[in-house]
């Protein structure tokens, strides 16, 4: 078995691919010159990171990075450091998703 798969597991390995794809799509749409709706982008980052983190119930930091890191990468030349706010939004979403699932399992 591949060491990465042993660390992640089958479900989380699928979620890595899914999270990366979702993050890339959101970053691509956000980087288009005709797209000027930061609220929708932030909401999509928040909801998708919360959902993926909730499904996984482990490693919220990983889902925040995989979903949110693409915005600063796509916009490093145009937005400067402002794109890093996306990482904060996804970190918040992933943490909330993780906490909701953890709290529901303990109840």
C-alpha positions as MATLAB code, in Angstrom:
seq = 'XXXXXXXXXXXXXXXXXXXXXXXXXXXXXXXXXXXXXXXXXXXXXXXXXXXXXXXXXXXXXXXXXXXXXXXXXXXXXXXXXXXXXXXXXXXXXXXXXXXXXXXXXXX';
ca = [
       0.000    0.000    0.000;
       1.207    3.478   -0.834;
       2.308    5.413    2.299;
       0.078    8.376    1.453;
      -2.972    6.150    1.130;
      -2.121    4.504    4.458;
      -1.995    7.945    6.085;
      -5.163    9.260    4.450;
      -7.386    6.281    3.859;
      -9.591    5.674    0.836;
     -12.271    8.275    1.655;
      -9.792   11.027    2.452;
      -7.721   10.222   -0.648;
     -10.858   10.818   -2.708;
     -11.538   14.020   -0.770;
      -7.992   15.255   -1.524;
      -8.681   14.982   -5.252;
     -12.152   16.499   -4.890;
     -10.945   19.387   -2.687;
      -8.121   20.216   -5.057;
     -10.483   20.230   -8.027;
     -13.044   22.386   -6.213;
     -10.346   24.836   -5.122;
      -8.983   25.066   -8.655;
     -12.426   25.709  -10.145;
     -13.257   28.401   -7.589;
      -9.864   30.069   -8.121;
     -10.211   29.911  -11.890;
     -13.676   31.498  -11.845;
     -12.520   34.130   -9.337;
      -9.504   35.038  -11.489;
     -11.600   35.836  -14.564;
     -11.775   39.531  -15.425;
     -15.565   39.408  -15.737;
     -16.014   37.926  -12.246;
     -16.370   40.586   -9.603;
     -18.342   38.999   -6.781;
     -16.133   38.410   -3.785;
     -19.084   37.489   -1.590;
     -20.025   34.473   -3.693;
     -16.395   33.357   -3.875;
     -15.967   33.653   -0.102;
     -19.244   31.820    0.513;
     -18.246   28.974   -1.799;
     -14.851   28.682   -0.092;
     -16.461   28.677    3.351;
     -19.181   26.146    2.518;
     -17.027   23.725    0.548;
     -14.284   23.653    3.176;
     -16.866   23.115    5.934;
     -18.545   20.338    3.953;
     -15.345   18.485    3.086;
     -14.002   18.853    6.610;
     -17.293   17.584    7.988;
     -17.293   14.549    5.691;
     -13.711   13.726    6.617;
     -13.975   14.648   10.314;
     -10.179   14.747   10.402;
      -7.414   17.154    9.421;
      -9.316   20.429    8.918;
      -6.027   22.180    8.145;
      -5.522   19.951    5.084;
      -8.913   20.777    3.578;
      -8.417   24.499    4.202;
      -5.108   24.440    2.339;
      -6.295   22.255   -0.541;
      -9.348   24.402   -1.214;
      -8.060   27.868   -0.359;
      -4.450   27.902   -1.535;
      -5.352   28.293   -5.194;
      -6.783   31.813   -4.889;
      -3.466   33.379   -3.792;
      -1.607   31.304   -6.381;
      -3.863   32.500   -9.221;
      -3.883   36.115   -8.031;
      -0.351   36.648   -6.750;
       0.462   39.094   -9.528;
      -2.784   41.075   -9.495;
      -4.093   41.084   -5.930;
      -0.851   40.836   -4.017;
      -1.344   39.585   -0.472;
      -5.109   40.138   -0.471;
      -5.594   36.658   -1.919;
      -4.360   35.177    1.351;
      -7.700   36.095    2.913;
      -9.045   33.038    1.076;
      -6.928   30.831    3.316;
      -8.471   32.431    6.381;
     -11.973   31.888    5.020;
     -11.303   28.224    4.249;
      -9.610   27.726    7.619;
     -12.710   29.107    9.317;
     -15.012   26.887    7.256;
     -12.938   23.753    7.794;
     -12.715   24.397   11.526;
     -16.473   24.929   11.833;
     -17.180   21.774    9.809;
     -14.805   19.774   11.966;
     -16.250   21.136   15.213;
     -19.841   20.456   14.159;
     -19.082   16.836   13.341;
     -17.003   16.361   16.505;
     -19.740   17.864   18.677;
     -22.458   15.760   17.041;
     -20.475   12.571   17.632;
     -20.022   13.379   21.332;
     -23.697   14.214   21.892;
];
